Amino acid sequence: MTPDQIEALFTRADGSYAFARWGRPIAPIAFGVQDETLGVIKGAIEAVCTLAGHETTDMDPELGSNFMWFFFRDWDELPQVPGLDRMVPDLGPLVARLKAADANQYRAFRFDEAGGIQACFVFLRMDDALDALPADTLVLGQVAQAIVLWSDLAFVASSPLAVVGQTTVLRPDIADVIRAAYDPVMPVAARDQTHALRLAARLEVSGGT
């Protein structure tokens, strides 16, 4: 990928550049699904973390679980979740906006003092479109979009996933960017476009395209 293409992945609709990666091991939990789906979620997280060279854990010492998944049928269910409004600021107005937009998914992030990702909340309103997706495809797509803070425009026109034979995988170019973003020499957060140049340089060193 060119530096311009990488920069576009982290340039938001308002023109600002914003990147962050997880600053702690990922401890997932899911609500509203059966145990086998939780296994699919954990498997996808472990696969992407292995790619990135990042760690998973069973328990975050501060939050317990820091990667929370919520599966539901109606946005109005979210404000009824005990304590969620303390973890997700302005939950009521957020739900109102998502209902008005007829959205079926949303990811909310919390950040630590260094700017790294501290927690992520994945909200999935299981409408017909999401119901039609195989569980592993749905889950891998969400993990790919939560392993780093991408632009809100990054995957509007194209998915971070690709189909190889009968298997859904991360797009190779996106996998390369994730791997480079988690290189130990790279910062956990960045607000300047020069970060994209550094990512491009890491891709060249690692042989990414």
C-alpha positions in Angstrom: 0.0 0.0 0.0 1.2 3.5 -0.7 1.5 6.1 2.1 -1.5 7.9 0.7 -3.6 4.7 0.9 -2.5 4.1 4.4 -3.2 7.7 5.4 -6.7 7.4 4.1 -7.4 4.4 6.4 -6.9 6.7 9.4 -8.2 10.0 8.1 -11.7 10.7 9.5 -14.6 12.5 7.7 -13.6 15.8 9.4 -10.1 15.5 7.9 -8.3 14.7 11.2 -5.8 11.8 11.4 -6.4 9.4 14.3 -4.7 6.1 15.0 -4.7 3.9 18.1 -3.9 0.3 18.9 -4.6 -1.8 22.0 -2.4 -0.9 24.9 -3.2 -3.9 27.0 -4.1 -7.6 26.5 -7.6 -8.2 25.1 -10.2 -9.9 27.4 -13.5 -10.5 25.6 -17.0 -11.3 26.7 -20.2 -11.5 24.8 -23.9 -11.0 25.7 -26.9 -12.2 23.9 -25.3 -15.3 22.2 -24.8 -18.9 22.9 -21.5 -20.3 24.2 -20.5 -21.6 20.7 -20.6 -18.1 19.3 -18.4 -16.9 22.2 -16.0 -19.5 21.1 -16.0 -18.1 17.5 -15.4 -14.6 18.9 -12.5 -15.8 21.0 -11.0 -17.7 18.0 -11.2 -14.7 15.7 -9.6 -12.4 18.4 -6.8 -14.9 19.0 -6.1 -15.2 15.2 -5.9 -11.5 14.7 -3.9 -11.0 17.8 -1.5 -13.6 16.7 -1.1 -11.8 13.4 -0.5 -8.5 15.3 1.8 -10.0 17.9 -0.6 -8.9 20.6 -1.9 -10.8 23.7 -5.2 -12.0 24.9 -6.2 -12.7 28.4 -9.1 -14.1 30.5 -9.3 -11.1 32.8 -8.4 -7.4 32.6 -7.2 -6.3 36.1 -9.0 -3.0 35.8 -12.2 -3.7 33.8 -12.6 -7.5 34.0 -13.5 -7.7 30.4 -12.4 -4.9 28.0 -13.8 -6.2 24.7 -17.5 -6.4 25.2 -19.9 -7.7 22.5 -23.7 -7.1 22.7 -26.0 -8.9 20.3 -29.7 -7.7 20.3 -32.7 -7.1 18.1 -33.6 -3.5 19.0 -31.4 -0.5 20.0 -33.8 0.3 22.8 -32.5 -2.8 24.6 -29.1 -1.1 25.2 -30.1 1.6 27.8 -31.6 -1.3 29.8 -28.2 -3.0 30.3 -27.2 -2.2 33.9 -24.2 0.0 34.2 -23.6 0.4 30.4 -24.3 4.1 30.6 -21.3 4.5 32.9 -19.0 2.7 30.5 -20.3 4.3 27.3 -20.8 8.1 27.7 -24.0 9.7 26.3 -25.5 6.3 25.7 -29.0 7.7 25.3 -28.2 10.2 22.6 -26.0 7.6 20.9 -28.9 5.1 20.8 -31.2 7.8 19.4 -28.7 8.6 16.6 -28.2 4.9 15.7 -32.0 4.4 15.6 -32.5 7.4 13.4 -29.8 6.1 11.0 -31.3 2.6 11.0 -27.8 1.3 11.9 -27.2 -2.4 12.6 -23.7 -2.0 14.2 -21.5 0.3 16.1 -18.2 0.2 17.9 -17.4 2.4 20.9 -13.9 2.8 22.2 -12.3 4.0 25.4 -8.7 5.1 25.6 -6.0 5.1 28.2 -3.7 8.0 29.2 -1.2 7.1 26.4 -4.0 7.2 23.8 -4.0 3.4 23.3 -7.3 1.5 23.2 -8.4 0.6 26.7 -11.7 -1.0 25.9 -14.1 -1.6 22.9 -17.8 -2.2 22.9 -19.3 -3.9 19.9 -23.0 -3.4 19.4 -24.7 -5.6 16.8 -28.5 -5.2 16.1 -29.2 -8.5 14.4 -31.3 -7.4 11.5 -31.8 -9.5 8.3 -28.5 -8.3 6.8 -26.4 -9.4 9.8 -28.5 -12.6 10.3 -27.6 -13.6 6.8 -23.8 -13.5 7.5 -22.0 -16.7 8.7 -21.0 -16.2 12.3 -17.3 -16.5 11.5 -17.5 -13.8 8.8 -19.5 -11.4 11.0 -17.2 -11.9 13.9 -13.9 -11.6 12.0 -15.1 -8.4 10.3 -15.8 -6.9 13.7 -12.5 -7.9 15.2 -10.7 -6.5 12.2 -12.4 -3.2 12.7 -11.6 -3.1 16.5 -8.0 -4.3 16.6 -7.0 -0.7 15.7 -8.8 2.6 15.5 -9.6 3.1 11.8 -11.1 6.0 10.1 -14.9 6.1 10.1 -14.7 6.0 6.3 -12.1 3.2 6.0 -14.5 0.4 5.2 -17.5 2.3 3.8 -16.8 1.3 0.2 -15.0 -2.1 0.8 -14.8 -4.8 3.5 -11.6 -5.5 5.5 -12.3 -9.2 4.6 -11.7 -11.3 1.5 -12.9 -14.8 0.4 -10.2 -17.3 -0.5 -11.8 -20.5 -1.8 -14.5 -21.3 0.8 -12.7 -19.4 3.6 -13.2 -15.8 4.7 -9.9 -14.1 5.7 -8.5 -10.7 6.4 -7.6 -8.8 3.2 -3.8 -9.2 2.8 -3.2 -5.4 2.6 -5.3 -4.8 5.8 -3.4 -7.7 7.5 -0.1 -6.1 6.6 -1.2 -2.7 8.0 -2.3 -4.3 11.3 1.0 -6.2 11.6 3.0 -3.0 10.9 0.8 -1.0 13.4 1.7 -3.4 16.2 5.4 -3.3 15.5 7.1 -2.5 18.8 8.8 0.5 17.3 5.5 2.1 16.4 3.5 4.3 18.9 0.3 3.1 20.5 -1.5 6.2 19.3 -0.9 9.0 16.7 -2.6 12.1 15.5 -0.2 13.2 12.7 -0.1 12.0 9.1 3.6 11.2 9.4 2.5 8.1 11.2 1.2 6.8 7.8 4.7 7.3 6.4 6.2 5.2 9.2 3.6 2.5 8.7 4.5 2.4 5.0 8.2 2.1 5.9 7.4 -0.9 8.2 5.5 -2.5 5.3 8.5 -2.2 3.1 10.8 -3.7 5.8 8.4 -6.6 6.4 7.8 -7.2 2.7 4.1 -6.1 2.7 2.6 -4.7 -0.4 
